[in-house]
Amino acid sequence: MLKVFLAEDEFVVREGIKTNIDWQGEGFVFCGEAADGELAFPMIQSEKPDIIITDIKMPFMDGLELSRLVKKELPQSKIIILSGHEEFSFAQEAIKIGVTEYLLKPINSTELIGVVKRVGDRIMAEREEMKNLERYKREMEENEIDNKRKLFNEMIQGTLSLSQILEKGEKLGIELSAQQYQIVLLKYNLSNEEDNDEELCNIQKDIYKLNTRFENVIQFDRAIEGLAYLIKGESREQLETVCMEFVNSVKAMLSRYPDVKYFGGIGTPVERLTRLSESFESAAHGFSLRFILDKNEILHYNDISKQWVSEETGAPLGALELGSVDLKKVEVFLKNGEAEEIPFFVEEFLNSIGSASEKSFLFRQYVLMDIYFTALVFLKEIGESGGLEAEPFVGPDQVSEVLNDTAKARDYIVHIFTVAIKRRDELSTKRYRRMIDNAKEYINEHYADEDISLNDTAAYVNISPSHFSAVFSRETGHSFIKYLTDLRMSKAKELLKCTDMRCSEISSAVGYKDPHYFSYLFKKTQHCSPMQYRSAK
């Protein structure tokens, strides 16, 4: 029940209001009283009443001053002022303060309880509205993540003008304007993710909390590709300071989880949002080294070239025995790498095996053949029977042409990876389409179940929720929650037009047990109430 507090200096009036109204019977709790504002305020702070009835003229502190303090301390509380003064200036001041009702004395108990009930109904309506808004925000959170992901991809692809970027950012509540920018890419996982869902969830929460501490750092969820951060600064020095403070904080936070493995890349600073692709490319170069380096690291763009220098002697690691070629790294990249990372990976892979790849004809042949057959085995394992387009050496002329030219050998390795990953992605796309079709069928069968969720649907198609969210959005053009909401609203409109079912029945039929929230959501998405839609011709 709503709580009512009374501040009134006239004892007879105070007692009359207190005792002549059956507060509990009317659905309220009379939680306290005071003879002036000074005594009332600490009691109000303690009780936190929903409705405060106060006389305007009281000793020590009048009702207007009390109202100012209350609206500052408890802005959601409603204030009813009782006044024996008809002067407009008093009512005008009360309106400025935010008083809900201004009543002239004398007022009887029936009139007062009528006003209190009206104010109580307003409070309950506002609370219902707030509850619906909070639920809507929670449900639409996936939409926001998806829209931010799309914005990030558009920014690094360079498909938007500055005004378009700023406009889209503003719609998402993101302030993008700055003098300097820098991209940081990050990906983390646990050694055994299947048995550590709770720990992964804790890491996600910690990363989110950490990000909120840095107002110049904007997080973008790239789903299976990890996280991306846009660092902003008003100068190069400030940008570098914020970036390194943030990166060091991320490292310190992740170090608290002994089973976590992570890797990241820090891109070059740029002065324009429209040149963000340059920062992303250098960050992606460092990020691609996660397939080469077996350690936790967030690699700065200045440090990429230093990775193949001996820490002890400062000399190149150089051409060693054939065992320096680690084909497991090639296998891992073929499974998890992205097409745009291929040139970076090949460059760093060749760097990692030393200068023999440049100096030795036989060593280049050995490396190229091993990579070729590793790619063939990979394609066979994933069920791609087409193989590669051609064998590496059709005749002696091609052998000589490719192996005698280091750049051509490197380009041919890039070609092998490009073909293999293209086949992998084509196969994945076919599988994803079947998966999305299955997911849609599941949603169509269960949309009336209020508890249907992204996690349930992801489990049904046997894929992780974050991966499913990204794939569903990419394949359908909508986030899961938007697809589900649009489907439910479409079914609701059919029932409104084609049946005489009540709104509460339609609400339940399309998956909303709370008819108030259904009406709120319908109006939010269709721009009219259910009844207005039904009556429209």
DRENBAKE-69896 format. One record per residue (C-alpha): residue in one letter; y, z, x. Coordinates in steps of 0.001 Angstrom, whole numbers, plus 500000, padded with zeros to 6 digits. Example, Ala and Ser with C-alpha at 12.3 -4.5 7.8 and 13.67 -1.06 7.14 Angstrom:
! DRENBAKE-69896
> A | 495500 | 507800 | 512300
> S | 498940 | 507140 | 513670
This chain:
! DRENBAKE-69896
> M | 500000 | 500000 | 500000
> L | 503596 | 499390 | 501084
> K | 505537 | 502396 | 502379
> V | 508951 | 503374 | 500943
> F | 511542 | 505624 | 502648
> L | 514672 | 507067 | 501000
> A | 517988 | 508026 | 502673
> E | 520396 | 509613 | 500157
> D | 522893 | 512456 | 500670
> E | 523065 | 513518 | 496990
> F | 520169 | 515920 | 496419
> V | 519960 | 515295 | 492653
> V | 519838 | 511509 | 493095
> R | 517290 | 511811 | 495909
> E | 515030 | 514093 | 493889
> G | 515330 | 511874 | 490829
> I | 514233 | 508784 | 492758
> K | 511474 | 510712 | 494487
> T | 509965 | 512424 | 491418
> N | 510865 | 510237 | 488433
> I | 508951 | 507220 | 489739
> D | 505148 | 507259 | 489959
> W | 505170 | 505625 | 493375
> Q | 501414 | 505649 | 493884
> G | 500792 | 504396 | 490369
> E | 503207 | 501540 | 491032
> G | 501340 | 500623 | 494211
> F | 503575 | 502247 | 496858
> V | 503486 | 505202 | 499253
> F | 506628 | 507371 | 499313
> C | 506519 | 508211 | 503033
> G | 509718 | 510257 | 503598
> E | 513288 | 511158 | 502788
> A | 516473 | 512238 | 504573
> A | 519977 | 513360 | 503601
> D | 521806 | 511091 | 506072
> G | 521269 | 508179 | 508386
> E | 521188 | 510261 | 511563
> L | 518244 | 512310 | 510301
> A | 516626 | 509285 | 508708
> F | 516496 | 506977 | 511743
> P | 513991 | 508893 | 513929
> M | 511821 | 509463 | 510857
> I | 511943 | 505732 | 510091
> Q | 510993 | 504952 | 513708
> S | 507961 | 507187 | 513317
> E | 506841 | 506148 | 509817
> K | 507747 | 502443 | 510076
> P | 508272 | 501996 | 506313
> D | 508142 | 498570 | 504717
> I | 511042 | 499259 | 502331
> I | 514049 | 501507 | 502981
> I | 516317 | 502604 | 500154
> T | 519621 | 503969 | 501455
> D | 522957 | 505074 | 500050
> I | 525888 | 503278 | 501620
> K | 528088 | 506405 | 501953
> M | 526487 | 509334 | 503795
> P | 527752 | 511896 | 506320
> F | 527048 | 511592 | 510082
> M | 525731 | 508025 | 509751
> D | 526335 | 505772 | 506747
> G | 523909 | 503284 | 505221
> L | 525399 | 500226 | 506936
> E | 525062 | 501750 | 510409
> L | 521523 | 502877 | 509592
> S | 520740 | 499349 | 508391
> R | 521981 | 497842 | 511685
> L | 519702 | 500137 | 513695
> V | 516727 | 499514 | 511429
> K | 517066 | 495696 | 511521
> K | 517171 | 495845 | 515311
> E | 514213 | 498234 | 515628
> L | 512103 | 497070 | 512659
> P | 513248 | 493541 | 511745
> Q | 510391 | 493054 | 509239
> S | 511418 | 496067 | 507130
> K | 513384 | 495351 | 503956
> I | 516503 | 497363 | 503063
> I | 517826 | 498141 | 499592
> I | 521360 | 499572 | 499590
> L | 522619 | 501783 | 496764
> S | 526406 | 501774 | 496498
> G | 529029 | 503269 | 494269
> H | 531567 | 500819 | 495707
> E | 532182 | 497442 | 494154
> E | 534366 | 496196 | 497033
> F | 533165 | 492779 | 498216
> S | 533658 | 493768 | 501866
> F | 530764 | 496247 | 501673
> A | 528416 | 493679 | 500155
> Q | 529606 | 491061 | 502662
> E | 528831 | 493372 | 505593
> A | 525420 | 494193 | 504110
> I | 524600 | 490472 | 503905
> K | 525578 | 489989 | 507570
> I | 523270 | 492817 | 508609
> G | 520363 | 491313 | 506685
> V | 520071 | 493758 | 503794
> T | 517676 | 492452 | 501122
> E | 519241 | 493971 | 497963
> Y | 522654 | 495502 | 497226
> L | 522598 | 497624 | 494023
> L | 525511 | 499334 | 492331
> K | 525175 | 502902 | 491087
> P | 524310 | 504265 | 488668
> I | 520821 | 502707 | 488492
> N | 517907 | 504095 | 486495
> S | 514334 | 504478 | 487646
> T | 513066 | 501455 | 485698
> E | 515668 | 499134 | 487245
> L | 515054 | 500505 | 490741
> I | 511252 | 500169 | 490637
> G | 511705 | 496637 | 489319
> V | 513805 | 495750 | 492364
> V | 511385 | 497542 | 494720
> K | 508462 | 495582 | 493251
> R | 510358 | 492333 | 493677
> V | 511069 | 493195 | 497310
> G | 507410 | 494226 | 497750
> D | 506255 | 490861 | 496398
> R | 508551 | 489176 | 498896
> I | 507078 | 491217 | 501752
> M | 503519 | 490330 | 500715
> A | 504445 | 486648 | 500393
> E | 505990 | 486668 | 503868
> R | 502923 | 488383 | 505296
> E | 500666 | 485837 | 503636
> E | 502821 | 483057 | 505050
> M | 502693 | 484616 | 508524
> K | 498924 | 485068 | 508312
> N | 498502 | 481440 | 507279
> L | 500821 | 480296 | 510058
> E | 498918 | 482273 | 512692
> R | 495597 | 480884 | 511456
> Y | 497045 | 477376 | 511462
> K | 498277 | 477822 | 515045
> R | 494861 | 479048 | 516164
> E | 493090 | 476151 | 514481
> M | 495554 | 473612 | 515843
> E | 495335 | 474944 | 519409
> E | 492765 | 472259 | 520223
> N | 495252 | 469647 | 519005
> E | 497866 | 470984 | 521399
> I | 495445 | 470939 | 524352
> D | 494417 | 467392 | 523459
> N | 498012 | 466173 | 523087
> K | 498975 | 467781 | 526405
> R | 495993 | 466072 | 528050
> K | 497136 | 462702 | 526672
> L | 500699 | 463317 | 527854
> F | 499503 | 464169 | 531362
> N | 497400 | 460993 | 531539
> E | 500344 | 458899 | 530367
> M | 502625 | 460500 | 532966
> I | 500297 | 459833 | 535901
> Q | 499578 | 456298 | 534684
> G | 503310 | 455551 | 534598
> T | 503213 | 454074 | 531098
> L | 506186 | 456070 | 529732
> S | 509910 | 455997 | 530403
> L | 511714 | 459217 | 531280
> S | 513140 | 459575 | 527768
> Q | 509672 | 459089 | 526235
> I | 508172 | 461715 | 528548
> L | 510900 | 464243 | 527736
> E | 510642 | 463533 | 523988
> K | 506859 | 464009 | 523943
> G | 507190 | 467137 | 526046
> E | 509771 | 468567 | 523653
> K | 507435 | 468013 | 520674
> L | 504781 | 470018 | 522525
> G | 507255 | 472763 | 523409
> I | 507216 | 471817 | 527116
> E | 510411 | 471738 | 529185
> L | 509813 | 468971 | 531744
> S | 513274 | 468443 | 533195
> A | 513646 | 469451 | 536867
> Q | 514817 | 468171 | 540263
> Q | 511424 | 468224 | 542017
> Y | 507787 | 467923 | 540887
> Q | 504353 | 468425 | 542410
> I | 500783 | 468070 | 541084
> V | 497961 | 470516 | 541778
> L | 494399 | 469648 | 540709
> L | 491733 | 472345 | 540364
> K | 488105 | 472516 | 539319
> Y | 485823 | 475550 | 539281
> N | 482294 | 476365 | 538188
> L | 479633 | 479013 | 538626
> S | 476401 | 478660 | 540537
> N | 474480 | 479059 | 537266
> E | 476818 | 478259 | 534374
> E | 474137 | 478408 | 531669
> D | 473617 | 482129 | 532193
> N | 477280 | 482980 | 532745
> D | 479140 | 481893 | 529605
> E | 480863 | 485266 | 529371
> E | 482006 | 485152 | 532984
> L | 483323 | 481599 | 532565
> C | 485243 | 482763 | 529507
> N | 486736 | 485626 | 531536
> I | 487807 | 483224 | 534282
> Q | 489461 | 480971 | 531703
> K | 491373 | 483943 | 530278
> D | 492435 | 485090 | 533749
> I | 493655 | 481598 | 534671
> Y | 495625 | 481382 | 531427
> K | 497206 | 484807 | 532006
> L | 498034 | 483847 | 535575
> N | 499677 | 480620 | 534457
> T | 501918 | 482458 | 531961
> R | 503409 | 484443 | 534871
> F | 504821 | 481261 | 536419
> E | 507455 | 479712 | 534177
> N | 507769 | 476667 | 536470
> V | 504049 | 475860 | 536297
> I | 502650 | 473848 | 533360
> Q | 498885 | 473767 | 532853
> F | 497025 | 470722 | 531530
> D | 493342 | 470963 | 530602
> R | 491535 | 467814 | 531814
> A | 488180 | 468938 | 530319
> I | 485280 | 467934 | 532582
> E | 487744 | 466825 | 535277
> G | 489086 | 470362 | 535596
> L | 492686 | 471550 | 535375
> A | 495965 | 469981 | 536441
> Y | 499199 | 471836 | 537097
> L | 502681 | 470375 | 537107
> I | 504881 | 472447 | 539424
> K | 508661 | 472220 | 538867
> G | 511522 | 473170 | 541152
> E | 515257 | 472722 | 541522
> S | 514931 | 472043 | 545274
> R | 512179 | 471069 | 547718
> E | 512176 | 474581 | 549149
> Q | 511881 | 476255 | 545751
> L | 509128 | 473808 | 544741
> E | 507059 | 474559 | 547852
> T | 507585 | 478311 | 547404
> V | 506500 | 478297 | 543745
> C | 503563 | 476013 | 544521
> M | 502169 | 478144 | 547341
> E | 502736 | 481420 | 545450
> F | 500844 | 479975 | 542491
> V | 498014 | 478514 | 544606
> N | 497591 | 481764 | 546535
> S | 497496 | 483695 | 543250
> V | 494805 | 481340 | 541909
> K | 492743 | 481808 | 545082
> A | 493088 | 485598 | 544901
> M | 492092 | 485638 | 541231
> L | 489053 | 483387 | 541740
> S | 487943 | 485435 | 544760
> R | 487232 | 488318 | 542372
> Y | 484277 | 486310 | 541043
> P | 481620 | 486127 | 543796
> D | 479600 | 483354 | 542089
> V | 482521 | 480991 | 541533
> K | 482886 | 477732 | 543433
> Y | 486238 | 475964 | 543303
> F | 488161 | 473145 | 544920
> G | 491628 | 471733 | 544496
> G | 494184 | 469296 | 545854
> I | 497943 | 469714 | 546214
> G | 499968 | 466516 | 545907
> T | 503160 | 465354 | 547597
> P | 506507 | 466388 | 546078
> V | 508409 | 463735 | 544112
> E | 511920 | 463681 | 542699
> R | 511211 | 461748 | 539504
> L | 508859 | 462303 | 536591
> T | 508319 | 458564 | 536500
> R | 506891 | 458760 | 540052
> L | 504432 | 461523 | 539235
> S | 501580 | 459097 | 539909
> E | 502374 | 459355 | 543650
> S | 501932 | 463120 | 543642
> F | 498774 | 462779 | 541567
> E | 497289 | 460188 | 543933
> S | 497743 | 462412 | 546995
> A | 496396 | 465428 | 545078
> A | 493399 | 463332 | 543958
> H | 492817 | 462317 | 547587
> G | 492499 | 465960 | 548562
> F | 490560 | 466742 | 545393
> S | 487958 | 464076 | 546232
> L | 487032 | 466061 | 549341
> R | 485171 | 468495 | 547078
> F | 482230 | 466111 | 547490
> I | 482495 | 466328 | 551295
> L | 483477 | 469909 | 552115
> D | 481073 | 472679 | 551221
> K | 483601 | 475473 | 550795
> N | 486136 | 476925 | 548388
> E | 489529 | 475413 | 549125
> I | 492746 | 474146 | 547564
> L | 493748 | 471480 | 550047
> H | 497417 | 470716 | 550775
> Y | 498296 | 467031 | 551177
> N | 499482 | 467690 | 554741
> D | 496066 | 469099 | 555683
> I | 493855 | 466222 | 554567
> S | 493899 | 464407 | 557933
> K | 493160 | 467673 | 559792
> Q | 489764 | 468176 | 558175
> W | 487937 | 466080 | 560766
> V | 489358 | 467803 | 563821
> S | 487338 | 470498 | 565572
> E | 488862 | 473938 | 565126
> E | 487635 | 474914 | 568604
> T | 488623 | 471958 | 570783
> G | 491036 | 469959 | 568656
> A | 488981 | 466862 | 569485
> P | 487474 | 464452 | 566917
> L | 484032 | 465523 | 565767
> G | 483030 | 461980 | 566683
> A | 479800 | 460011 | 566676
> L | 476847 | 462340 | 566727
> E | 473230 | 461868 | 565721
> L | 472166 | 460069 | 562568
> G | 471657 | 463429 | 560881
> S | 475428 | 463648 | 560425
> V | 475070 | 461287 | 557460
> D | 474607 | 463564 | 554446
> L | 473472 | 461328 | 551601
> K | 473331 | 464263 | 549192
> K | 477125 | 464058 | 549134
> V | 476813 | 460435 | 548070
> E | 474386 | 461423 | 545290
> V | 476717 | 464154 | 544049
> F | 479673 | 461772 | 544016
> L | 477748 | 459102 | 542127
> K | 476896 | 461710 | 539475
> N | 480293 | 463385 | 539164
> G | 482970 | 461266 | 540820
> E | 485576 | 459158 | 539060
> A | 486289 | 455479 | 539682
> E | 489807 | 456152 | 540952
> E | 488389 | 458556 | 543562
> I | 486115 | 455974 | 545198
> P | 488505 | 454773 | 547969
> F | 489365 | 458371 | 548877
> F | 485730 | 459480 | 548941
> V | 484583 | 456524 | 551073
> E | 487407 | 457060 | 553552
> E | 486691 | 460769 | 553913
> F | 482914 | 460282 | 553946
> L | 483211 | 457865 | 556860
> N | 485663 | 460196 | 558576
> S | 483178 | 463030 | 558178
> I | 480463 | 461181 | 560125
> G | 482780 | 460415 | 563020
> S | 483784 | 457400 | 565042
> A | 480254 | 456005 | 565351
> S | 480825 | 454270 | 562032
> E | 483558 | 452226 | 563717
> K | 482068 | 451758 | 567188
> S | 478374 | 451148 | 566505
> F | 477050 | 448004 | 564790
> L | 473635 | 449616 | 564296
> F | 475128 | 452831 | 562964
> R | 477216 | 450911 | 560392
> Q | 474081 | 449040 | 559336
> Y | 472186 | 452304 | 559004
> V | 474942 | 453904 | 556939
> L | 475460 | 450901 | 554675
> M | 471759 | 450441 | 553965
> D | 471267 | 454128 | 553228
> I | 474213 | 454146 | 550831
> Y | 472941 | 450960 | 549171
> F | 469462 | 452377 | 548539
> T | 470880 | 455763 | 547472
> A | 472914 | 453927 | 544820
> L | 469846 | 451994 | 543676
> V | 467801 | 455195 | 543321
> F | 470662 | 456842 | 541423
> L | 470873 | 453988 | 538914
> K | 467116 | 454076 | 538404
> E | 467218 | 457840 | 537783
> I | 469843 | 457512 | 535038
> G | 467866 | 454746 | 533327
> E | 469970 | 451785 | 534454
> S | 467488 | 449052 | 535305
> G | 470022 | 446347 | 536141
> G | 470498 | 447579 | 539696
> L | 473375 | 446401 | 541866
> E | 474785 | 442905 | 541743
> A | 473381 | 441775 | 545089
> E | 471607 | 443007 | 548145
> P | 473934 | 443908 | 551000
> F | 472671 | 441189 | 553345
> V | 471621 | 437870 | 551842
> G | 471562 | 436091 | 555207
> P | 472512 | 436455 | 558872
> D | 475989 | 435116 | 558293
> Q | 476784 | 437894 | 555839
> V | 475223 | 440476 | 558153
> S | 477537 | 439397 | 560918
> E | 480579 | 439108 | 558644
> V | 480215 | 442583 | 557096
> L | 478887 | 444595 | 560011
> N | 481157 | 443185 | 562691
> D | 484247 | 444047 | 560677
> T | 484779 | 447770 | 560063
> A | 487227 | 447139 | 557221
> K | 484801 | 444758 | 555467
> A | 481963 | 447258 | 555859
> R | 484172 | 449907 | 554318
> D | 485160 | 447534 | 551484
> Y | 481507 | 446730 | 550812
> I | 480667 | 450439 | 550503
> V | 483571 | 450775 | 548051
> H | 482097 | 447816 | 546150
> I | 478663 | 449479 | 545963
> F | 480188 | 452678 | 544569
> T | 482362 | 450746 | 542128
> V | 479406 | 448846 | 540673
> A | 477208 | 451959 | 540485
> I | 479848 | 454124 | 538799
> K | 480784 | 451310 | 536413
> R | 477126 | 451065 | 535334
> R | 476954 | 454847 | 535033
> D | 480065 | 454952 | 532839
> E | 478877 | 452060 | 530647
> L | 475614 | 453886 | 530073
> S | 477486 | 457124 | 529365
> T | 479728 | 455342 | 526864
> K | 476687 | 454127 | 524917
> R | 475255 | 457629 | 524919
> Y | 478600 | 459106 | 523941
> R | 478889 | 456735 | 520998
> R | 475491 | 457838 | 519712
> M | 476488 | 461443 | 520292
> I | 479788 | 461001 | 518415
> D | 477976 | 459306 | 515526
> N | 475592 | 462293 | 515367
> A | 478527 | 464704 | 515514
> K | 480293 | 462885 | 512668
> E | 477143 | 463054 | 510559
> Y | 476923 | 466788 | 511239
> I | 480579 | 467292 | 510280
> N | 480170 | 465239 | 507096
> E | 477192 | 467379 | 506092
> H | 478791 | 470750 | 506931
> Y | 482562 | 470344 | 506305
> A | 482243 | 472627 | 503243
> D | 480993 | 475429 | 505507
> E | 484065 | 477439 | 506490
> D | 482372 | 478588 | 509687
> I | 481763 | 475104 | 511101
> S | 483342 | 474942 | 514551
> L | 483686 | 472792 | 517628
> N | 481172 | 475054 | 519395
> D | 478605 | 474597 | 516596
> T | 479000 | 470835 | 516619
> A | 478841 | 470683 | 520430
> A | 475637 | 472737 | 520359
> Y | 474170 | 470391 | 517726
> V | 474672 | 467366 | 519997
> N | 473595 | 469398 | 523052
> I | 476783 | 469243 | 525146
> S | 479265 | 471858 | 526397
> P | 482249 | 472554 | 524071
> S | 484903 | 471518 | 526625
> H | 483080 | 468272 | 527435
> F | 482486 | 467559 | 523749
> S | 486159 | 468178 | 522934
> A | 487313 | 465664 | 525554
> V | 484724 | 463023 | 524636
> F | 485292 | 463389 | 520882
> S | 489036 | 463002 | 521334
> R | 488646 | 459981 | 523607
> E | 486135 | 458191 | 521375
> T | 487739 | 458930 | 517980
> G | 491417 | 459204 | 518883
> H | 491568 | 462643 | 517235
> S | 490749 | 466177 | 518252
> F | 487770 | 467808 | 516532
> I | 489946 | 470094 | 514379
> K | 492198 | 467224 | 513271
> Y | 489175 | 465106 | 512339
> L | 487680 | 468023 | 510377
> T | 490990 | 468878 | 508679
> D | 491667 | 465239 | 507736
> L | 488160 | 464963 | 506275
> R | 488587 | 468151 | 504246
> M | 492003 | 467088 | 502959
> S | 490613 | 463680 | 501995
> K | 487790 | 465322 | 500025
> A | 490283 | 467728 | 498436
> K | 492474 | 464842 | 497262
> E | 489443 | 463146 | 495719
> L | 488598 | 466301 | 493781
> L | 492215 | 466824 | 492701
> K | 492432 | 463294 | 491293
> C | 488916 | 462851 | 489948
> T | 487975 | 466284 | 488559
> D | 489508 | 469146 | 486589
> M | 488342 | 471751 | 489100
> R | 490736 | 474615 | 489775
> C | 492466 | 474767 | 493170
> S | 490427 | 477828 | 494135
> E | 487217 | 475909 | 493387
> I | 488377 | 472877 | 495355
> S | 489390 | 475142 | 498236
> S | 485875 | 476563 | 498435
> A | 484292 | 473123 | 498010
> V | 486058 | 471736 | 501085
> G | 485454 | 474709 | 503368
> Y | 488292 | 477184 | 502752
> K | 487331 | 480516 | 501217
> D | 490982 | 481573 | 501139
> P | 492746 | 479454 | 498467
> H | 496164 | 480587 | 499746
> Y | 495423 | 479158 | 503161
> F | 494064 | 475963 | 501583
> S | 497324 | 475508 | 499654
> Y | 499344 | 476262 | 502783
> L | 497387 | 473741 | 504865
> F | 497447 | 471087 | 502137
> K | 501226 | 471338 | 501917
> K | 501535 | 471345 | 505707
> T | 499467 | 468182 | 506144
> Q | 500163 | 466269 | 502902
> H | 503791 | 467345 | 502446
> C | 503254 | 468461 | 498862
> S | 501336 | 471190 | 497059
> P | 497890 | 470501 | 495567
> M | 499351 | 470698 | 492062
> Q | 502152 | 468295 | 492943
> Y | 499582 | 465866 | 494336
> R | 497444 | 466156 | 491177
> S | 500379 | 465530 | 488857
> A | 501767 | 462602 | 490882
> K | 501050 | 459150 | 489529
